Amino acid sequence: RLTQVGLVDDEDFAEQWVRSRRVNAGKGKRALAAELRTKGVDSEVIDAALADIDAAAERTRAEQLVRDKLRREKLGDPGDRDAEN
């Protein structure tokens, strides 16, 4: 009944979830698919929501996340890293 009146729309939810988690959390396709599965979204809906993610764009985003992390670690106290090793 909720689906019929437009209150529950898995396709819209999945598309919004993917957009939000990619931008705010830097999640990749596999992580996003796993999250949507745990929320009970059908595989076909997940596939459709992830279809627009380009492999090259995903790689570029991953490389940017690595660069950002490395920069943060370099800006930290060098003594902290030495104490861990």
C-alpha positions, 0 to 999 in steps of 0.5 A: 500500500505504501508503495502504491501511494508513493511513500516507499520508493526503493529506486529513489531511495537507492539513487539518493543513498548512492549519491549521498554516500559517494559524496560524503563518505567516499564509498565505492560500488562494492561498499554501496551495494553491500549497504543497500543489501543490508537495507533490504533493497533488491539486487536489480534496484541496486544494480540500476542505482550503481549503473551510472558509476563510471569505473574511471571516476571511481578510480579517480575518487579512490586516488583522491581519498588516498592522497588526502589521507597521506597528506593528513598523515604527513601533517601529523606529528612525526613522533606519533608515527615513530612511536607506533613502529 
